[in-house]
Amino acid sequence: MQAAANCTIEHIIPKSKCLEFMFHPKNLCVICADCNQIKRDQEIINELPNVLNDNRGRIRYPT
């Protein structure tokens, strides 16, 4: 991240996939504009199948 001016708000679960989480604080994070452009509507959670299949410490999103 080069500067605060380059930051945007990112939806962790894309708003195109789940509108009810669009403004939920636990679904928002700060990300640089370049990374946000690369991520687009991809679900980051799907990139971690081993973590998702591990039931230890599982929390239903959002709580």
N, CA, C and O atoms as a GROMACS GRO file, in nm:
protein
  252
    1MET      N    1   0.086  -0.117   0.000
    1MET     CA    2   0.000   0.000   0.000
    1MET      C    3   0.090   0.123   0.000
    1MET      O    4   0.178   0.137   0.086
    2GLN      N    5   0.069   0.208  -0.094
    2GLN     CA    6   0.157   0.322  -0.107
    2GLN      C    7   0.111   0.443  -0.027
    2GLN      O    8   0.195   0.518   0.024
    3ALA      N    9  -0.018   0.464  -0.016
    3ALA     CA   10  -0.069   0.580   0.056
    3ALA      C   11  -0.213   0.556   0.098
    3ALA      O   12  -0.284   0.476   0.036
    4ALA      N   13  -0.254   0.625   0.201
    4ALA     CA   14  -0.393   0.612   0.247
    4ALA      C   15  -0.491   0.653   0.138
    4ALA      O   16  -0.603   0.603   0.134
    5ALA      N   17  -0.449   0.741   0.050
    5ALA     CA   18  -0.537   0.785  -0.059
    5ALA      C   19  -0.564   0.672  -0.158
    5ALA      O   20  -0.660   0.679  -0.235
    6ASN      N   21  -0.480   0.568  -0.157
    6ASN     CA   22  -0.495   0.455  -0.248
    6ASN      C   23  -0.582   0.344  -0.187
    6ASN      O   24  -0.597   0.238  -0.248
    7CYS      N   25  -0.640   0.366  -0.069
    7CYS     CA   26  -0.718   0.264   0.000
    7CYS      C   27  -0.865   0.268  -0.041
    7CYS      O   28  -0.921   0.373  -0.071
    8THR      N   29  -0.924   0.150  -0.043
    8THR     CA   30  -1.068   0.137  -0.068
    8THR      C   31  -1.126   0.041   0.035
    8THR      O   32  -1.052  -0.029   0.105
    9ILE      N   33  -1.257   0.038   0.044
    9ILE     CA   34  -1.325  -0.058   0.131
    9ILE      C   35  -1.354  -0.183   0.048
    9ILE      O   36  -1.411  -0.174  -0.061
   10GLU      N   37  -1.316  -0.296   0.100
   10GLU     CA   38  -1.333  -0.424   0.031
   10GLU      C   39  -1.442  -0.506   0.100
   10GLU      O   40  -1.450  -0.507   0.222
   11HIS      N   41  -1.523  -0.573   0.021
   11HIS     CA   42  -1.621  -0.668   0.073
   11HIS      C   43  -1.555  -0.806   0.070
   11HIS      O   44  -1.521  -0.856  -0.037
   12ILE      N   45  -1.537  -0.867   0.186
   12ILE     CA   46  -1.472  -0.997   0.195
   12ILE      C   47  -1.555  -1.100   0.119
   12ILE      O   48  -1.502  -1.172   0.033
   13ILE      N   49  -1.684  -1.108   0.150
   13ILE     CA   50  -1.777  -1.187   0.069
   13ILE      C   51  -1.834  -1.088  -0.032
   13ILE      O   52  -1.902  -0.993   0.008
   14PRO      N   53  -1.810  -1.107  -0.160
   14PRO     CA   54  -1.852  -1.008  -0.260
   14PRO      C   55  -2.000  -0.975  -0.252
   14PRO      O   56  -2.084  -1.064  -0.234
   15LYS      N   57  -2.032  -0.848  -0.265
   15LYS     CA   58  -2.172  -0.805  -0.259
   15LYS      C   59  -2.253  -0.865  -0.372
   15LYS      O   60  -2.375  -0.879  -0.360
   16SER      N   61  -2.189  -0.901  -0.482
   16SER     CA   62  -2.261  -0.965  -0.592
   16SER      C   63  -2.305  -1.107  -0.557
   16SER      O   64  -2.395  -1.161  -0.621
   17LYS      N   65  -2.242  -1.166  -0.456
   17LYS     CA   66  -2.275  -1.303  -0.417
   17LYS      C   67  -2.367  -1.310  -0.296
   17LYS      O   68  -2.441  -1.407  -0.280
   18CYS      N   69  -2.365  -1.207  -0.211
   18CYS     CA   70  -2.441  -1.214  -0.086
   18CYS      C   71  -2.477  -1.072  -0.040
   18CYS      O   72  -2.405  -1.013   0.041
   19LEU      N   73  -2.586  -1.020  -0.091
   19LEU     CA   74  -2.624  -0.881  -0.062
   19LEU      C   75  -2.647  -0.853   0.086
   19LEU      O   76  -2.623  -0.741   0.132
   20GLU      N   77  -2.693  -0.953   0.162
   20GLU     CA   78  -2.724  -0.925   0.303
   20GLU      C   79  -2.600  -0.891   0.386
   20GLU      O   80  -2.614  -0.834   0.495
   21PHE      N   81  -2.481  -0.923   0.338
   21PHE     CA   82  -2.358  -0.889   0.411
   21PHE      C   83  -2.293  -0.761   0.358
   21PHE      O   84  -2.184  -0.726   0.402
   22MET      N   85  -2.357  -0.692   0.264
   22MET     CA   86  -2.297  -0.578   0.197
   22MET      C   87  -2.245  -0.471   0.294
   22MET      O   88  -2.135  -0.419   0.274
   23PHE      N   89  -2.321  -0.439   0.396
   23PHE     CA   90  -2.279  -0.334   0.489
   23PHE      C   91  -2.246  -0.387   0.628
   23PHE      O   92  -2.233  -0.310   0.723
   24HIS      N   93  -2.234  -0.517   0.642
   24HIS     CA   94  -2.201  -0.576   0.772
   24HIS      C   95  -2.054  -0.548   0.802
   24HIS      O   96  -1.967  -0.578   0.721
   25PRO      N   97  -2.025  -0.489   0.919
   25PRO     CA   98  -1.887  -0.451   0.951
   25PRO      C   99  -1.786  -0.566   0.941
   25PRO      O  100  -1.671  -0.544   0.904
   26LYS      N  101  -1.828  -0.688   0.975
   26LYS     CA  102  -1.735  -0.801   0.969
   26LYS      C  103  -1.706  -0.845   0.825
   26LYS      O  104  -1.619  -0.929   0.802
   27ASN      N  105  -1.779  -0.790   0.730
   27ASN     CA  106  -1.756  -0.823   0.590
   27ASN      C  107  -1.677  -0.714   0.517
   27ASN      O  108  -1.659  -0.722   0.396
   28LEU      N  109  -1.632  -0.614   0.588
   28LEU     CA  110  -1.560  -0.502   0.527
   28LEU      C  111  -1.417  -0.495   0.578
   28LEU      O  112  -1.391  -0.523   0.695
   29CYS      N  113  -1.326  -0.458   0.491
   29CYS     CA  114  -1.187  -0.436   0.532
   29CYS      C  115  -1.127  -0.331   0.439
   29CYS      O  116  -1.183  -0.298   0.335
   30VAL      N  117  -1.012  -0.279   0.479
   30VAL     CA  118  -0.940  -0.180   0.399
   30VAL      C  119  -0.840  -0.255   0.311
   30VAL      O  120  -0.771  -0.347   0.357
   31ILE      N  121  -0.834  -0.215   0.186
   31ILE     CA  122  -0.744  -0.280   0.090
   31ILE      C  123  -0.697  -0.174  -0.010
   31ILE      O  124  -0.768  -0.078  -0.036
   32CYS      N  125  -0.578  -0.192  -0.064
   32CYS     CA  126  -0.533  -0.095  -0.164
   32CYS      C  127  -0.615  -0.112  -0.292
   32CYS      O  128  -0.664  -0.222  -0.322
   33ALA      N  129  -0.630  -0.006  -0.366
   33ALA     CA  130  -0.713  -0.007  -0.487
   33ALA      C  131  -0.662  -0.108  -0.590
   33ALA      O  132  -0.741  -0.171  -0.659
   34ASP      N  133  -0.530  -0.124  -0.600
   34ASP     CA  134  -0.474  -0.219  -0.696
   34ASP      C  135  -0.514  -0.362  -0.661
   34ASP      O  136  -0.554  -0.439  -0.749
   35CYS      N  137  -0.502  -0.399  -0.534
   35CYS     CA  138  -0.539  -0.533  -0.490
   35CYS      C  139  -0.689  -0.556  -0.505
   35CYS      O  140  -0.732  -0.665  -0.542
   36ASN      N  141  -0.768  -0.454  -0.476
   36ASN     CA  142  -0.912  -0.466  -0.489
   36ASN      C  143  -0.950  -0.490  -0.635
   36ASN      O  144  -1.042  -0.567  -0.663
   37GLN      N  145  -0.881  -0.426  -0.726
   37GLN     CA  146  -0.908  -0.446  -0.869
   37GLN      C  147  -0.874  -0.589  -0.911
   37GLN      O  148  -0.945  -0.649  -0.991
   38ILE      N  149  -0.766  -0.643  -0.856
   38ILE     CA  150  -0.725  -0.780  -0.888
   38ILE      C  151  -0.825  -0.880  -0.831
   38ILE      O  152  -0.861  -0.977  -0.897
   39LYS      N  153  -0.869  -0.856  -0.708
   39LYS     CA  154  -0.961  -0.949  -0.641
   39LYS      C  155  -1.096  -0.953  -0.708
   39LYS      O  156  -1.152  -1.061  -0.728
   40ARG      N  157  -1.150  -0.839  -0.744
   40ARG     CA  158  -1.281  -0.825  -0.807
   40ARG      C  159  -1.386  -0.902  -0.730
   40ARG      O  160  -1.404  -0.877  -0.610
   41ASP      N  161  -1.458  -0.996  -0.792
   41ASP     CA  162  -1.565  -1.069  -0.725
   41ASP      C  163  -1.522  -1.208  -0.679
   41ASP      O  164  -1.607  -1.293  -0.652
   42GLN      N  165  -1.393  -1.231  -0.669
   42GLN     CA  166  -1.345  -1.361  -0.622
   42GLN      C  167  -1.371  -1.374  -0.473
   42GLN      O  168  -1.363  -1.276  -0.399
   43GLU      N  169  -1.402  -1.494  -0.430
   43GLU     CA  170  -1.419  -1.520  -0.288
   43GLU      C  171  -1.287  -1.572  -0.233
   43GLU      O  172  -1.242  -1.681  -0.270
   44ILE      N  173  -1.225  -1.495  -0.148
   44ILE     CA  174  -1.097  -1.533  -0.089
   44ILE      C  175  -1.110  -1.660  -0.006
   44ILE      O  176  -1.018  -1.742  -0.002
   45ILE      N  177  -1.223  -1.676   0.061
   45ILE     CA  178  -1.245  -1.793   0.147
   45ILE      C  179  -1.232  -1.922   0.067
   45ILE      O  180  -1.183  -2.022   0.121
   46ASN      N  181  -1.272  -1.924  -0.058
   46ASN     CA  182  -1.262  -2.045  -0.140
   46ASN      C  183  -1.119  -2.084  -0.170
   46ASN      O  184  -1.093  -2.196  -0.214
   47GLU      N  185  -1.026  -1.994  -0.148
   47GLU     CA  186  -0.885  -2.023  -0.173
   47GLU      C  187  -0.821  -2.101  -0.057
   47GLU      O  188  -0.705  -2.141  -0.067
   48LEU      N  189  -0.895  -2.122   0.051
   48LEU     CA  190  -0.840  -2.188   0.170
   48LEU      C  191  -0.920  -2.313   0.207
   48LEU      O  192  -0.972  -2.318   0.318
   49PRO      N  193  -0.932  -2.414   0.120
   49PRO     CA  194  -1.017  -2.528   0.150
   49PRO      C  195  -0.974  -2.607   0.272
   49PRO      O  196  -1.059  -2.658   0.345
   50ASN      N  197  -0.844  -2.619   0.298
   50ASN     CA  198  -0.798  -2.694   0.415
   50ASN      C  199  -0.840  -2.628   0.545
   50ASN      O  200  -0.872  -2.696   0.642
   51VAL      N  201  -0.839  -2.497   0.547
   51VAL     CA  202  -0.882  -2.424   0.666
   51VAL      C  203  -1.032  -2.441   0.686
   51VAL      O  204  -1.078  -2.460   0.798
   52LEU      N  205  -1.108  -2.435   0.578
   52LEU     CA  206  -1.253  -2.447   0.587
   52LEU      C  207  -1.296  -2.587   0.629
   52LEU      O  208  -1.398  -2.601   0.696
   53ASN      N  209  -1.221  -2.689   0.593
   53ASN     CA  210  -1.257  -2.826   0.628
   53ASN      C  211  -1.211  -2.865   0.767
   53ASN      O  212  -1.246  -2.973   0.815
   54ASP      N  213  -1.136  -2.782   0.832
   54ASP     CA  214  -1.090  -2.807   0.968
   54ASP      C  215  -1.195  -2.752   1.065
   54ASP      O  216  -1.216  -2.631   1.071
   55ASN      N  217  -1.261  -2.839   1.139
   55ASN     CA  218  -1.370  -2.798   1.227
   55ASN      C  219  -1.324  -2.736   1.358
   55ASN      O  220  -1.407  -2.685   1.434
   56ARG      N  221  -1.197  -2.739   1.388
   56ARG     CA  222  -1.149  -2.679   1.513
   56ARG      C  223  -1.166  -2.528   1.508
   56ARG      O  224  -1.119  -2.463   1.415
   57GLY      N  225  -1.232  -2.473   1.606
   57GLY     CA  226  -1.248  -2.329   1.614
   57GLY      C  227  -1.341  -2.270   1.509
   57GLY      O  228  -1.335  -2.150   1.482
   58ARG      N  229  -1.425  -2.351   1.450
   58ARG     CA  230  -1.516  -2.303   1.344
   58ARG      C  231  -1.618  -2.206   1.401
   58ARG      O  232  -1.680  -2.233   1.505
   59ILE      N  233  -1.636  -2.095   1.334
   59ILE     CA  234  -1.733  -1.992   1.373
   59ILE      C  235  -1.820  -1.964   1.252
   59ILE      O  236  -1.769  -1.943   1.142
   60ARG      N  237  -1.950  -1.965   1.271
   60ARG     CA  238  -2.043  -1.934   1.162
   60ARG      C  239  -2.035  -1.785   1.132
   60ARG      O  240  -2.041  -1.703   1.223
   61TYR      N  241  -2.023  -1.749   1.004
   61TYR     CA  242  -2.011  -1.609   0.965
   61TYR      C  243  -2.147  -1.553   0.930
   61TYR      O  244  -2.225  -1.625   0.867
   62PRO      N  245  -2.180  -1.432   0.964
   62PRO     CA  246  -2.124  -1.354   1.073
   62PRO      C  247  -2.188  -1.394   1.205
   62PRO      O  248  -2.298  -1.449   1.208
   63THR      N  249  -2.117  -1.366   1.312
   63THR     CA  250  -2.171  -1.399   1.444
   63THR      C  251  -2.224  -1.276   1.512
   63THR      O  252  -2.274  -1.284   1.624
   0.00000   0.00000   0.00000
